[in-house]
């Protein structure tokens, strides 16, 4: 078994104990139904509710609310 892990950069116990990422990517979709969206990062532990931001929609050419949806 030692011969199999000889080329490994990290010991096996350190790789198994790595933490999960706290930030996730979310898609902010325009409420003007233009199909335009932004991609933003969100801390999933501190911000448990859906993200809503008012940003510029270049298709509608005005500021509208963008609501969070999943990235597929």
Secondary structure by P-SEA (a helix, b strand, c coil): cccccccccccaaaaaacccccbbbbbbbbcccccccccccccccccccbbbbbbbbccccbbbbbbbbbcc
